[in-house]
Amino acid sequence: MNGFDIVMVIAIILFARLGVRLVTGYIKMRKASENEEEKTKE
């Protein structure tokens, strides 16, 4: 592995972690907004 391969592996890992964090945050926000909508309907 040369230096470019190592940099690519690190970049892929960081982007994967960022993507997972964004997806989990989006799901939490969506659940929170659904819960607020249910409370306003009652």
C-alpha positions in Angstrom: 0.0 0.0 0.0 1.4 3.4 -0.9 0.5 6.6 0.7 -2.5 7.3 -1.6 -4.1 4.0 -0.7 -3.9 4.8 3.0 -5.4 8.3 2.5 -8.2 6.8 0.5 -9.0 4.2 3.2 -9.1 6.9 5.9 -11.3 9.1 3.8 -13.8 6.3 3.0 -14.0 5.4 6.7 -14.6 9.0 7.7 -17.3 9.5 5.0 -19.0 6.2 6.1 -19.1 7.4 9.7 -20.5 10.8 8.6 -23.2 9.1 6.5 -24.3 6.9 9.4 -24.5 9.9 11.7 -26.6 11.8 9.2 -29.0 8.9 8.6 -29.5 8.2 12.3 -30.0 12.0 13.0 -32.6 12.2 10.2 -34.5 9.1 11.5 -34.5 10.6 15.1 -35.8 14.0 13.7 -38.5 12.3 11.7 -39.7 10.2 14.7 -39.7 13.4 16.8 -41.8 15.3 14.3 -44.3 12.3 14.0 -44.7 12.3 17.8 -45.4 16.0 17.8 -48.0 15.6 15.1 -49.7 12.8 17.0 -49.9 15.0 20.1 -51.5 17.9 18.2 -54.1 15.6 16.8 -55.3 14.4 20.2 
